Amino acid sequence: MNTAINTQENTALNTFRNLSTPLRSLISINEIFEVLREKANYYNTLTYTQKCIINTSNIAGTVQRRLRKKNIRLTKNLVKSILKAEEQYYQNLTTIY
């Protein structure tokens, strides 16, 4: 039994649940997992100051370009929606705990 609260798979699944129904039909959990993984990889390359001033639109654009190299084609708006759903998931976690 997996007792970890915040694994990448759980985050992807809960992000999927936070998406609206029309968006859920456009994307798979595996694609969300790839988006979140690329976002994490991108964040690892940034300095603290860059992390503080970057906005969701810039992150979405960079993640979208990185995913294209893996032959995953998503629109920038869809990537932004995924990132906002992930943010909502973490906000829900803070209210629970």
C-alpha positions in Angstrom: 0.0 0.0 0.0 1.3 3.4 -0.9 1.2 5.7 2.1 3.0 8.6 0.6 0.7 11.7 0.4 2.5 13.5 -2.4 3.9 11.3 -5.0 4.1 12.4 -8.6 1.4 9.9 -9.6 -0.9 11.1 -6.9 -0.3 14.7 -7.9 -1.1 13.9 -11.5 -4.2 12.1 -10.6 -5.5 14.8 -8.3 -4.6 17.5 -10.9 -6.7 15.5 -13.4 -9.6 15.5 -10.9 -9.3 19.3 -10.5 -9.7 19.9 -14.3 -13.1 20.7 -15.7 -15.0 17.9 -17.4 -14.4 19.2 -21.0 -10.6 19.4 -20.3 -10.5 15.9 -18.9 -11.7 14.6 -22.2 -8.8 16.3 -24.0 -6.0 14.9 -22.0 -4.8 11.8 -20.3 -3.3 11.3 -16.8 0.0 10.3 -18.5 0.1 13.6 -20.3 -0.5 15.5 -17.1 2.3 13.5 -15.5 4.6 14.6 -18.3 3.6 18.2 -17.9 4.2 18.2 -14.2 7.5 16.4 -14.6 8.7 18.9 -17.2 7.6 21.8 -14.9 9.6 20.3 -12.1 12.6 19.9 -14.3 12.3 23.5 -15.5 11.9 24.7 -11.9 15.2 22.9 -11.0 17.0 25.1 -13.5 15.8 28.4 -12.1 17.3 30.5 -9.4 15.3 31.5 -6.3 14.8 35.0 -7.7 13.6 33.7 -11.1 11.1 31.3 -9.3 9.7 34.3 -7.5 9.1 36.5 -10.5 8.1 34.0 -13.2 4.4 33.7 -14.1 2.2 30.8 -15.2 2.2 31.9 -18.8 6.0 31.8 -19.1 6.1 28.4 -17.4 3.4 27.0 -19.7 5.2 28.2 -22.8 8.5 26.6 -21.7 6.8 23.4 -20.7 4.9 23.3 -24.0 8.2 23.7 -26.0 9.9 20.9 -23.9 6.9 18.6 -24.5 7.1 19.1 -28.2 10.5 17.6 -28.2 8.9 14.4 -26.7 6.2 14.5 -29.4 3.5 15.5 -26.9 1.4 18.3 -28.5 -0.6 20.4 -26.1 -1.8 24.0 -26.5 -0.3 26.6 -24.2 -3.8 27.3 -22.7 -4.2 23.6 -21.9 -0.8 23.5 -20.2 -1.8 26.6 -18.2 -5.1 24.9 -17.2 -3.1 21.9 -15.9 -0.8 24.1 -13.9 -3.7 26.0 -12.4 -5.4 22.7 -11.5 -2.1 21.6 -9.8 -2.0 24.8 -7.9 -5.7 24.3 -6.8 -4.7 20.8 -5.6 -1.9 22.2 -3.4 -4.3 24.9 -2.1 -6.8 22.2 -1.1 -4.0 20.3 0.7 -3.1 23.3 2.8 -6.7 23.7 3.9 -7.0 20.0 4.8 -3.7 19.9 6.8 
